[in-house]
Amino acid sequence: MTSLSVAAPRTGVTPSRLILLIGLGCLALIAGAWFFEIVWGLRPCKLCLEQRLPHYAAIGLSAAGLVLARSARLQGLVLLGLAGLMLWSTGLGVYHAGVEWGWFAGPNDCGGAAASVAAGVQDFMKQLQTTRVVACSEAAWRLLGLSLAGWNALASLALLALALTGLVRRPRGCAAPYKVNSVNHLTH
């Protein structure tokens, strides 16, 4: 009786590489947000700051997953966590972009980043005259018609797709991904 030879995909995309890509993608998004804030002087609103939270968490989860998750099962859990975080981030980005386009009502307390603490009454009065309140409903910058919130939604959706790819490519009932043995047979 002959055995059936099935070639496994040789894409080189392993769960640990996907975890690394997602972590680096989130790091790039956070670096971009800080670049726009520090270098270009775009002050973030409350929703802008909230959109960073899933990325900070994903960076930490990716780093922990790369160091600690050596089994396929643990890597799958890390990818599942990353998928959840990127789904959250995509939702926040869509909501914020929708607020900017007038599709959704924004939060009542959206007033921007907190100013530094005034040393005295004179400093406080000066701050009141120079402080610019950042509204969530106004896009500070757009590229190809999309605000930074819109671009964050798209980037987060792409990172979500990466995480889901790692979860979907895992065979059912098998703790580890398929491997090809020396005679090109598919094994667990």
GUZA-849039 format. One line per field, with one value per residue (C-alpha): residue number from 1; residue in one letter; x, y, z. Coordinates in steps of 0.02 Angstrom, whole numbers, plus 50000, padded with zeros to 5 digits. Example, Ala and Ser with C-alpha at 12.3 -4.5 7.8 and 13.67 -1.06 7.14 Angstrom:
BEGIN
k: [1;2] $
r: [A;S] $
xx: [50615;50684] $
yy: [49775;49947] $
zz: [50390;50357] $
***
This chain:
BEGIN
k: [1;2;3;4;5;6;7;8;9;10;11;12;13;14;15;16;17;18;19;20;21;22;23;24;25;26;27;28;29;30;31;32;33;34;35;36;37;38;39;40;41;42;43;44;45;46;47;48;49;50;51;52;53;54;55;56;57;58;59;60;61;62;63;64;65;66;67;68;69;70;71;72;73;74;75;76;77;78;79;80;81;82;83;84;85;86;87;88;89;90;91;92;93;94;95;96;97;98;99;100;101;102;103;104;105;106;107;108;109;110;111;112;113;114;115;116;117;118;119;120;121;122;123;124;125;126;127;128;129;130;131;132;133;134;135;136;137;138;139;140;141;142;143;144;145;146;147;148;149;150;151;152;153;154;155;156;157;158;159;160;161;162;163;164;165;166;167;168;169;170;171;172;173;174;175;176;177;178;179;180;181;182;183;184;185;186;187;188] $
r: [M;T;S;L;S;V;A;A;P;R;T;G;V;T;P;S;R;L;I;L;L;I;G;L;G;C;L;A;L;I;A;G;A;W;F;F;E;I;V;W;G;L;R;P;C;K;L;C;L;E;Q;R;L;P;H;Y;A;A;I;G;L;S;A;A;G;L;V;L;A;R;S;A;R;L;Q;G;L;V;L;L;G;L;A;G;L;M;L;W;S;T;G;L;G;V;Y;H;A;G;V;E;W;G;W;F;A;G;P;N;D;C;G;G;A;A;A;S;V;A;A;G;V;Q;D;F;M;K;Q;L;Q;T;T;R;V;V;A;C;S;E;A;A;W;R;L;L;G;L;S;L;A;G;W;N;A;L;A;S;L;A;L;L;A;L;A;L;T;G;L;V;R;R;P;R;G;C;A;A;P;Y;K;V;N;S;V;N;H;L;T;H] $
xx: [50000;50069;50055;49986;50117;50055;50171;50151;50154;50330;50292;50408;50269;50273;50169;50322;50357;50177;50189;50348;50269;50117;50225;50335;50182;50110;50278;50284;50108;50152;50315;50215;50090;50231;50317;50161;50140;50320;50394;50242;50157;49990;49910;49810;49630;49556;49509;49683;49759;49634;49680;49858;49810;49782;49948;50043;49964;50003;50185;50197;50103;50210;50371;50311;50250;50416;50511;50393;50278;50381;50239;50118;49973;50045;50087;49907;49847;49962;49894;49717;49757;49836;49684;49572;49681;49684;49495;49480;49599;49506;49343;49417;49490;49325;49231;49353;49353;49163;49162;49274;49158;49003;48935;48941;48927;49093;49121;49065;49231;49343;49458;49633;49791;49814;49919;50063;50022;50032;50149;50034;49883;49978;50042;49867;49793;49929;49891;49707;49750;49872;49798;49717;49578;49586;49415;49389;49276;49413;49545;49713;49788;49729;49816;49716;49558;49590;49634;49760;49613;49561;49738;49748;49588;49659;49828;49745;49633;49788;49870;49708;49715;49893;49841;49691;49801;49909;49755;49670;49825;49835;49766;49617;49652;49838;49939;50079;50076;50108;50288;50363;50472;50621;50515;50398;50253;50137;50150;50092] $
yy: [50000;50170;50322;50485;50621;50796;50943;51063;51248;51319;51500;51520;51604;51527;51580;51658;51760;51819;51868;51964;52050;52103;52168;52265;52332;52396;52470;52561;52629;52694;52769;52855;52924;52991;53063;53160;53219;53269;53318;53388;53456;53368;53357;53197;53199;53078;52951;52963;52917;52775;52703;52679;52564;52405;52434;52455;52294;52204;52257;52184;52025;52000;52021;51901;51778;51779;51746;51628;51542;51397;51273;51286;51294;51444;51530;51503;51584;51732;51750;51740;51879;51984;51957;52019;52172;52213;52192;52316;52435;52420;52459;52611;52674;52653;52739;52885;52906;52899;53037;53142;53114;53152;52975;52947;53060;53078;53070;53222;53236;53239;53384;53325;53291;53364;53521;53536;53592;53779;53843;53985;54089;54191;54034;53961;54116;54111;53927;53966;54090;53977;53804;53732;53608;53461;53401;53218;53271;53365;53271;53354;53282;53181;53080;53023;53075;52969;53038;52958;52868;52797;52740;52661;52565;52499;52455;52369;52272;52212;52159;52071;51977;51922;51856;51766;51691;51613;51543;51477;51392;51281;51107;51054;50923;50948;51040;51083;51142;51014;50974;50883;50735;50676;50583;50730;50656;50767;50731;50808] $
zz: [50000;49955;50063;50001;49982;50015;50006;50150;50109;50117;50149;50297;50394;50566;50716;50798;50640;50637;50820;50779;50628;50728;50870;50749;50659;50823;50870;50702;50729;50902;50837;50700;50826;50934;50779;50730;50908;50948;50780;50689;50846;50818;50989;51015;51073;51198;51063;50986;51153;51178;51008;51068;51212;51110;51022;51185;51248;51084;51093;51268;51222;51067;51166;51302;51170;51078;51239;51330;51205;51140;51112;50966;51088;51180;51016;50963;51124;51093;50915;50984;51108;50972;50861;51002;51029;50843;50833;50977;50890;50724;50813;50899;50734;50641;50784;50790;50600;50606;50737;50625;50476;50582;50572;50761;50911;50999;51186;51286;51375;51222;51254;51214;51309;51481;51496;51617;51794;51819;51955;52006;51960;51831;51745;51749;51667;51534;51502;51480;51344;51251;51274;51119;51152;51032;50979;50931;50788;50695;50596;50626;50466;50316;50182;50031;50121;50276;50446;50561;50644;50476;50437;50610;50574;50410;50485;50633;50514;50419;50583;50632;50467;50506;50676;50603;50466;50601;50688;50531;50462;50615;50579;50685;50817;50802;50934;50813;50633;50496;50453;50306;50349;50249;50120;50094;50192;50290;50476;50638] $
***
